[in-house]
């Protein structure tokens, strides 16, 4: 090609026109927010002003041309048409380009469309996208995926409950009208088992980096968890307010125990690791004591007595955190009930001849109620009993009634302890706090609420903790006097000993807090208070084996029987003699009947009642024979005694 003639160049310069070949190069269209590179070519050397005009006005810049070219990065923000004007000695060069509005993230069947490309997402009901600055958020179930708009960067956020909506902030509306900021604070999990199932499928598809929150590990097969996973699992449990002293009713915890059992033969190390994790972080779950006993026996059989000792000692500690063992209560109530029935039957039969004799002039045993009702009440069969026999009948009746009442209260409380929100291993969930506020404000309940509110409202919590003198509440007050008082009340509590630098229990240093036994006693007082405020409704609500239709009649029957017993104390004793042969025959059949007014007669009566129950339960007649044998011995000795 022939060179451009010099005379033509001078002519163009004289006309003020750019020399042929000088140019500004820039893309015709760019996305808002993205940098764009302006390039100049075949330009004279030097520094020249550059004017950028756009929808928001103009901006004057400067470029330096070296070796006939330059590059300058521009950052247009507002969408619209832009013009570039570069002033040169030979004239001005211009270029135009268009800034497009930023691409809006869009959810499709394939995933989330972003300016930099497509983020594949597993199928499901995704929420969003929510755009905040240069980040986009989508959510499903318990998981929020955060993606950058400018570059391919991802972050994953785990919600403590199912997400219902994403809001600017960014924040999330969770199930239960609960709003939390994103990233989510480390609060306990309050979701459901079906939420974990959805989360498990998302984790399998997206594979977010670990560590995860503890509830995310519940979605995995326990046999696949590594030591690092289990360590992160336990540390996150503690960081979110879970305590080993409380009950864990989540199915995932029980699954870990079952996995440990099944792995004992094919992977003993993993089985032991799972068992140690359960003992360290979630030791109270359904069947936990039996599981730890089995683990100790297994380790001893494998020749590891030292490791087995850890589980045996842990089991001993756990028993001190559990509610009192009341397994003998049904047998005791059965014994009292049978003893009461036998005593009332004995008194009825023993004094029946004398009673019939006195009632004959009044119209007979039943007719007296119609002819002379007031006089008939004067001849109730307990009116013939001695004062000691009346007292014994009343004592047995009250003991049986109070025992049945306590059994109902105990069953109600134990059922509550194994149900949400108390079975989550923590009281610091929103649901647990709302539940504590709904209970009668006893000092114990206030202390529990104070403990639950301590991280988020310490001032209010301290005021509530001062309402009660429970050991954990005293220890949480922070002053030395209260801490010393807490130690005097509970010298073996590990957190209290740790606060005083007297050593730790197997679960290490931690904040003082309630145990499952503390919860049991507090709820027992709550149920008792409710019963006192409304005895009838409280009795109907008790967890008793009586059908609902029978309970009102049982309630009325109790008060009638109590009135009957109390009325007999106002009646003078009828002195009509009982035929000796009749008296001997009746006494012969009832152990202890020779001395119901004394302690020996009561002991023989209770032994007889328990022996009869044991015989009905198929345990043999030994105790029944013993009761009759002692009774006959006393009877023979009394007959031989000179009168």
Secondary structure, 3 states (H helix, E strand, C coil): CCCCCHHHHHHHHHCCCCCCCCEEECCCEEECCCCEEEEEECCCCEEEEEEEEECCEEEEEEEEEECCEEEEEECCCCCEEEEEEEEECCEEEEEEEEEECCCCCEECCCEEEECCEEEECCCCCCEEEEEECCEEEEEECCEEEEEECCCCCEEEEECCCCEEEEECCCEEEECCCEEEECCCCCCCCCCCHHHHHHHHHHHHHHCCCCCCCHHHHCCCCHHHCCHHHHHHHHHHHHHCCCCCCCCECCHHHHHHHHHHHHCCCCCHHHHHHHHHHHHHHCCCCCCHHHHHHHHHHHHHHCCCHHHHHHHHHHHHHHHHHCCCCCCCHHHHHHHHHHHHHHHHHHHHHHCHHHHHHHHHHHCHHHHHHHHCHHHHHHCCHHHHCCHHHHHHHHHHHHHHHHHHHHHHHHHHHHHHHCCCCCCECCCCCHHHHHHHHHCCCCHHHHHHHHHHHCCCCHHHHHHHHCCCCCHHHHHHHCCHHHHHHHHHHCCCCHHHHHHCCCCCCCCCCCCCCCCHHHHHHHHHHHHHHHHHHCHHHHHHHCCCCCCHHHHHHHHHHHHHHHHHHHHHHHCCCCCCCCCHHHHHHHHHHCCCCCCCCCHHHHHHHHHHHHHHHHHHCCCCCHHHHHHHHHHHHHHHHHHHCCC
